Amino acid sequence: MGERGPETAVPSLGRRRLLGALAVAVVGAGAVGGAMVEDVLPGGARLRRAFGLTGRDGSVPGFAAGAVRTGTEHSRARGRDVQLVVMDPPGADRHDLPVCLALHGHGSDATAFVDLGVPQFLAAAVAAGVPPFRIVAVDGGDVYWHARSVADDPMAMLITELPGWLAARQLAEPTRVMGISMGGSGALQYARARQGGVSAVALLSPALFSSWEDARTVDAYRDRADWREHEPLQHLGELGRVGRIGVWCGTEDPFCPAARKLSGAPGVQTHFPRGLHAGGFWRRVMPDAVALLGAR
């Protein structure tokens, strides 16, 4: 559902010797606490992964999901048919429920949220007292939710076409948005484009780039000017238009250093627990993300 960052290679013999020595150190340090030891291990995130110190995987809650409806729409902005997935809370047949837009990561599509268990997480949240809302996902391709070419503009689809598709289903325009990985960049771009029309944003492992040198590695931007125009970190001053923003990114995630730059921005709550750029981490933090999105 999202990108995995490159890892620095370690020669196999040297790695075995280092792991052996560190294993002895970790066992011997039990009296002073493993939490302290893991923070001083040489090798950083890669060694923490090797020792299994990257946090537990989350699991899908055992709640019966509400209705999940999948349809197809033709997007002129994207020049193709796209999937539209509507996830309802259990028992909600009202058309006036708030709507949350969910934006997927690179190499994925709208159905990834169903695979991740989002309908069950939504059901669990509502059962716990979170006011009910709907979650809507749509295919956005792999171009970081903006026009990589004139023939494919997923942000134009979200702004100009999605409201009509939802209205035809008697559903409201989204007032909140969740983004995973590449979708995190898209979520902030969407909030910026809506000019104050978004009240809450949840970002899970957002794929952000602090520099053009980093951004050019994903081939999602035409040039430096295109990156500057669409990279959310270049427009932090505009985040104040959103009522609340939550960020969850694992410390073993290659995007964590860039995600930390959101700390201190207006209305932003940041959370950096141990974790990878993977579905297990997203399921672990999903209850908190859904609760933030549903709060009134």
Residue pairs with C-beta under 8 A, 6 or more apart in sequence:
1 104
1 105
1 107
1 108
1 112
1 115
1 116
1 180
1 181
1 279
1 282
2 105
2 106
2 107
2 108
2 180
2 181
2 182
2 183
2 205
2 207
2 277
2 278
3 105
3 106
3 107
3 181
3 182
3 207
3 218
3 255
3 277
4 254
4 277
4 278
5 253
5 254
5 255
5 277
6 254
7 46
8 46
10 18
10 43
10 46
18 42
18 43
18 47
19 47
19 50
22 41
22 42
22 43
22 47
22 51
23 51
25 37
26 34
26 37
26 41
26 51
29 36
29 37
34 53
38 48
38 51
38 53
41 47
41 48
41 51
43 50
45 54
45 251
45 252
48 54
48 251
48 252
48 274
49 252
49 276
53 274
54 250
54 252
54 274
54 275
54 276
55 250
55 273
55 274
55 275
55 276
55 281
55 284
56 280
56 284
57 279
57 280
57 281
57 283
57 284
58 280
58 281
58 282
58 283
58 284
58 285
58 286
59 283
60 116
60 117
60 120
60 121
60 283
61 117
61 120
61 121
61 123
61 124
61 287
62 120
63 90
63 120
63 123
63 124
63 127
64 90
64 120
64 123
65 87
65 90
65 119
65 120
65 122
65 123
66 87
66 88
66 89
66 90
66 91
66 92
66 119
66 122
66 123
67 86
67 87
67 88
68 85
68 86
68 87
68 88
68 114
68 119
69 85
69 86
69 88
70 83
70 84
70 85
70 86
70 110
70 111
71 83
71 84
71 86
72 81
72 82
72 83
72 84
73 81
73 82
73 84
73 138
73 161
73 165
74 80
74 81
74 82
75 81
75 82
75 157
75 161
76 161
77 152
77 153
77 154
77 156
77 157
77 160
77 161
78 139
78 141
78 152
78 153
78 154
78 157
79 151
79 152
80 152
82 110
82 138
82 139
82 157
83 109
83 110
83 111
83 138
83 139
84 110
84 136
84 137
84 138
84 165
85 110
85 111
85 113
85 114
85 136
85 137
85 138
86 134
86 135
86 136
86 169
86 171
87 113
87 114
87 118
87 119
87 122
87 134
87 135
87 136
87 137
88 97
88 134
89 97
89 122
89 123
89 126
89 132
89 133
89 134
90 123
90 126
90 127
92 132
92 134
95 170
95 171
95 172
96 172
97 132
97 133
97 134
97 172
98 131
98 133
98 134
98 172
98 175
98 176
99 133
99 134
99 135
99 136
99 166
99 171
99 172
99 173
99 174
99 175
99 176
100 133
100 134
100 135
100 136
100 174
100 175
100 176
100 177
100 178
100 200
100 293
101 135
101 136
101 137
101 138
101 158
101 162
101 174
101 176
101 177
101 178
101 187
101 190
102 110
102 113
102 118
102 135
102 136
102 137
102 177
102 178
102 179
102 180
102 183
103 137
103 140
103 145
103 177
103 178
103 179
103 180
103 182
103 183
103 184
103 186
103 187
103 190
104 110
104 112
104 113
104 137
104 139
104 140
104 180
104 181
104 182
104 183
105 112
105 180
105 181
105 182
105 183
105 207
106 142
106 144
106 181
106 182
106 207
106 218
107 142
109 139
109 140
110 137
110 138
110 139
111 137
112 137
112 180
113 119
113 135
113 137
116 180
116 279
116 282
116 283
116 286
117 283
117 286
118 135
118 286
118 290
119 135
121 283
121 286
121 287
121 290
122 133
122 135
122 290
124 287
125 287
125 290
125 291
125 294
126 132
126 294
128 291
130 290
130 291
130 294
130 295
131 294
131 295
131 296
132 294
133 176
133 293
133 294
134 171
135 178
136 162
136 166
136 171
136 174
138 157
138 158
138 162
140 154
140 157
140 158
140 183
140 186
141 152
141 154
142 182
142 220
143 149
143 152
143 154
143 220
144 182
144 185
144 186
144 207
144 218
144 220
144 221
144 230
145 154
145 155
145 158
145 182
145 183
145 185
145 186
145 189
145 190
146 153
146 154
146 155
146 186
146 189
146 230
147 153
147 154
147 155
147 156
148 220
148 221
148 222
154 186
155 186
155 189
155 190
155 193
158 190
158 193
159 190
159 193
159 194
162 173
162 174
163 173
166 172
166 173
166 174
167 173
173 197
174 198
175 197
175 198
175 199
175 200
176 198
176 199
176 200
176 201
176 202
176 293
177 187
177 190
177 191
177 198
177 200
177 201
177 202
178 187
178 201
178 202
178 203
178 204
178 289
178 293
179 185
179 186
179 187
179 188
179 201
179 202
179 203
179 204
179 206
180 204
180 205
180 282
181 204
181 205
181 206
181 207
181 255
181 277
182 207
182 220
184 203
184 204
184 205
184 206
184 207
184 208
185 206
185 207
185 208
185 230
185 231
185 232
187 201
187 202
187 203
187 206
188 201
188 203
188 206
188 232
188 235
188 239
189 230
189 232
190 198
191 198
191 201
191 239
191 241
191 242
192 232
192 235
192 238
192 241
195 241
196 241
198 241
198 242
199 242
199 243
199 244
200 242
200 243
200 244
200 245
200 246
200 292
200 293
200 295
201 242
201 244
201 245
201 246
202 245
202 246
202 248
202 289
202 290
202 292
202 293
203 245
203 246
203 247
203 248
203 249
203 259
203 262
204 248
204 249
204 281
204 282
204 285
204 286
204 289
205 248
205 249
205 250
205 253
205 255
205 259
205 277
205 281
205 282
206 232
206 247
206 249
206 255
206 258
206 259
206 262
207 218
207 255
208 231
208 232
208 233
208 255
208 258
208 259
208 261
208 262
209 215
209 218
209 227
209 231
209 233
209 258
210 233
210 257
210 258
210 261
212 224
212 227
212 228
214 258
215 221
215 227
215 231
216 227
221 227
221 230
221 231
227 234
228 234
233 258
233 261
233 262
236 261
236 262
236 265
239 245
239 262
239 265
239 266
239 267
239 268
240 266
240 267
242 267
243 267
244 267
244 269
244 292
244 295
245 262
245 265
245 267
245 268
245 269
246 268
246 269
246 270
246 271
246 288
246 289
246 292
247 259
247 262
247 268
247 269
247 270
247 271
248 271
248 273
248 285
248 288
248 289
249 255
249 256
249 259
249 260
249 270
249 271
249 272
249 275
250 256
250 272
250 273
250 274
250 275
250 276
250 277
250 281
251 272
251 273
251 274
251 275
252 274
252 275
252 276
252 277
253 259
253 275
253 276
253 277
253 281
254 277
255 277
256 272
259 270
259 272
260 270
260 272
262 268
262 270
263 270
269 292
271 285
271 288
273 285
275 281
275 284
275 285
